[in-house]
Amino acid sequence: MNHFPRAARAAIALLAIAPWLMNGTVEAQAYPAKTVRVIFPFPPGGPTDLLGRAIAQKLSDQTGQQFVPDMRAGAGGNLGLELAAKAPADGYTIVLSSPLVAISPSLYAKLNYDPAKDLAPIAQVAVIQNVMLVHPSVPAKSLKELIQLARRSPGKFSFGSGGLGTTTHLAPELLMSLEKIKMVHVPYKGSGQALIGLIGGDVDTLIMAVPAASGQIHAGKVRALAVLSAQRSAVIPNVPTAAEAGVANFEVPIWYGMLAPAATPRDIITRLNGELVKALATPDMKERLATAGIEPVTSTPEQFAAFIKSETVRYAAVIKDAGIKPE
């Protein structure tokens, strides 16, 4: 029979697990204690690169630890997201994602990770506006005119894209679904190549990021019909929004956010969220991003999670309506 007092046994048990209970709190206070890897799932030179480097630099300055960009392009951006999903959940690997995290589940029959289960949203960080462009030879001077022309001649007009399942592909699909028109898809290897195709007259229309298109718009090499967001763009203020141009619900911005492996401790997610919010509020950061046509935004982890969920549902409907078969 054990005569050891129950209270004493409980106290000893508590002492034994006390270090484990303390550990989580101490970890968060000490975080980051070493270099943090920031995965960029897209090739260098694009908006992910520019935005990601600006954020990584700020986080390094603020925390005193290096946040180091790690370029991992491949599999349409899914390689980088998969690497992050399978990384140790200790806060030392994070990933910067575009709408890809919401698009991939409907676009690919088999992913090696589950965006909803394997990644933890930290914060939304930025939005880039998209603009609808046409080649100058297209007689449409407005979005409504283009829709009327396409309605009269189904399949006559073509649209370029940066590849299957990108926002440059799904935005025109959404327009065709909303307005019941038919245009022919011509995929390119990246939106830069698609823009060259549009300037050369190989395709009639293209939807792409305002910062990448603004130079060609100002040079008169392409004509801008509408900005696909709630507000006009400061870079091309004379171009109406899609709603102003007469098409409701045609908002397709390119958004960006930071995510971590799913089991990353909550206090580390909270710390990273706070650092991101602080970084994006600084005047020099705002100015640096504005020059590139990038609008900083912030959110709580919960708001970003809810936003990804709603975008996943929205893109699933677009992909289904367009009859795009999962790869």
N, C-alpha and C positions, 0 to 999 in steps of 0.2 A: 504493500500500500504506500502511495506517495504522500509523505507528510509535508512536503515543500508547499508553503502557502501559495494559493492560486494567484494572489496579487503580485507576489514576488516573481512567479513564473511569467506572468504577463509583462512585468517590467523588463525582465531579461529579454523576452521575445521582442519587445518594442525597441530596446537598445540595439538588438541585432539588426533590425531593419531600418533603424533611424538613418544610417548613411545613405540607404537607397532612397528614402523619402526626401532627404536633403538634396540629393544629387541633381534632380531636375532643376531646382531653383538655382543652385550654384552654377550649373551648366549655362543657364540663360544669362546670368549675371556676367559670366566670363565670355559669353559668345559675342563676336567671333574671336576665337583665340588663335586662329591660323588663317591661311589663304582660303578664300571662297571661290569656287569655280562657277562662272556664269556661262551656261551653254547658249549659243546662238544657233538655231536650227537652219539658218539660211546662209547663202554665200556672202562673202564680203562685198562691201560697196553699196548695199541696199539700205533701206530705212532701219531694219533690225540692227544692222551694224552700227550706224550712226547713233541711234537712240540708246542701244545697249552699251556702247563705249562711254557715252556721256553719263549714263546712270552708274556704271561700274566705277568710273573715276570719282564721282561724287560720294558713293558709298565707301570707297577706299579712304577718301579724305575725312569723312565723318567718323568712321569706326577705328581708323588707325591700322586696319588690316587690309591686305590687297584683295580686291574683287577682280579676278582675272578672266577676261573673255576667252571662251573656248569655242572656236568655229567648228560646228559639226553638221554641215549640210549633207543632204542625202535623203532618199525615199520621200521626196516632196516635203521635207521638213520633219518627217516622223522619226528619223534616226535620232535627232537631237532630243526630241520629247521622250523617246523610248529610253535613251541613256539616262535622262533625268529621272524617269519613273523607276528605273532599276538601280539607281545610285543609293548609297547608304543614307538613311533618313536622319541626318545629323545636322542639317543646315549648311553643310559645306559644298553642296551642289544645288544650284537653282537654275531655272531655265526661263528665257524670255520668249513668249509665244505670241503669235498673231491669231486671227480667227481659226487657224488650222486646228487648234485643240477642240473646236466646236464642229468643224467640218468633217474631219477624218472619220469619226464613227459611222457616218452615213456613206462615205465615199469609198472606204476600203472594206472588203469582205472579211479580211483577217488582218488585224493589227496585233503586234507583239506586246501591246500594253493597252490598258483601258483608261482613256483620259479621265473619265469620271471617278474611277476608283483608285488609280495609281498616282494621281497628282493632286497636291493640295494648293488651291489658289492663295496667293499672298496679297496681291493688289493689282488692279488695273493701273497702267502707267501712262498711256498715251493713245491718241486717236489721230489718224491721218485721213483727210477727206479724199474721196474718189471723184473723178470727173468723167463725164461722157463726151468723147471726142468723135468727130467725123473728119474724113479727108475733104479738103476744100472742093473737090469735084462733086461731092454729094449735094444735091440741091436743097436739102433741109437746112433752114436757118434757126430752127427751134426743135426741141424734143418732140413736141406735138406733130410737127411737120414730118419728122423722121418716122414716127409711128404711123402716120397716114400713108406715107410712101411704102413702108414695109407691109402695111395691111393690103394695099392695092396689088403689090407684087410679092407674094409669099416666096421666100427662099432666094430672092434676087440680091439682097444685101448680106454681106458677110461681116462677122466681128472677130477680131483677133483676141487672144488671151495669153497670159503668161504660163498657161498649162492647165490641164484638167483639174478641176476642183479648187482652183485659186479664186479669190474674190473677183479677179478680172474675168473669169469664166462664169461664175455663178451670178454676178450682178446682171449681165445681159439675159441670162436664163430667167431671172426674176422678172425683168422687164417684159420678156416674151410671155411669161405666165400671167402677169398683171394685165397686159394689153391684148392678149390673144393674137400675137404676131409670130412670124417665123423668119429667123435669120440663120445663116450658116456659120457654124463655129470653125475657126481656123486656129488651132493651138500652136504656140511658139515655145521655145525653151527660154522662158523668162519674159517679163513684161517689157524689158528694154528692147529685146528682139521684136516683140509685137509692135512697139512704137515705131521702130524702123520700117516694119511692114506697112504700117498705116501711112507714114510719111511718103513711102514709095508707091502708095496707091494699091498695094496688094490686098488690103482689106479696107472695107468702107468705114468701119467704126471700131472703137476700142474704149474700154473703161479702165482707167488707171489712176494711180496716186497723183494728186495735184502737184506735189513738189517735183516729181519726175517729168510731168507734162508741161509745167508752166512756161519753160523756156521756148518750147515749140509752139505754144499757144501765142505767146507775145511776138514770136517771129512770123506768125501767120502761116506756119506750115501745116497746122491742124486747126479745126474750129471746135471750140468748146460749146456744148449745148446746155449742160446742167451739172451742178455739183450735187452729189448724192448724199447730202446730210441736211440736218435741220437748219443750219446757218450757212450763209455764203462764206466763201474762202477769202481771207485777207489778201492772199497772193493774187487771186483773180476776182476782184470784187464786183466786176460787171456781169459775171456769169450767174444766172439765177439758180436757186435750188430746184430740185426736181418738183417739189410741191408748188413752187412759184411758177414752174414751167407747165403745170397742169397734171402732174402724175403723183398721186398720193401713195404713201407706203413704199416709195422707192428710195429708201435710205440704206446705203451699203458702205459704211465707213470701214477702214482698216484699223482695228484696235489691237493694242498690245498689253500684255500683262505678265507678271512674274509668278511662277509656280515652283513648288518644291516637291520632293518625293512625299507620298501620302502620309507616311507615319512620322513625319518631322514633328518634334515636340511643339505643342501649342505656343509656349512662351517664346520659342525661337521665331515662329511665324509672326507673332505679335511684334517682336523686336524688329524684324525685317520690314514689316508693314510700316512701322513708325519711321524707320530710316528712309524708306522710299517716299513717304508722304513729305518728310522734311526736305529731302533732296529735290523733289519736284517743285517745291514752293520757293526755292531760292531764285532771286532775280536773274543771276547769270545763267542758270539752267533754263529758265523760261525763255530768255533771249536767244540762247544757243539753239533751242528746239524750234522756236518761232521762225528763225532765219531759214530753217530747213523745212518749214511748212508742217511741223509736228506740234500738236496741241497736247500739253501735259494734262493728265487727269489722275485723280486718286480715288481710292475706294477702301472699304474695309475688306478683309478676307471673305466675309459672308456676302457682301454686295457683289464682289467679283464672282463668287461661286454661283450666285443666283443668275447673274448676267450670262455666264458661260452656259448655264442650263437652258436659258431662254433662247440663246443664239443657236444652241445645238438643235433645239426643236424647230426653229425657223429655217435653218439650213437643210435639215432633214426633209422638210416640206418642199423646198426649192429643188433639191436633188431628185426627189420622187416625182414632182411635176414635170421636170425636164427629161425624165426617163433615163437619167445617167445611171448606168449599171455599176455597182461596186466592183473595184478592180480585184 
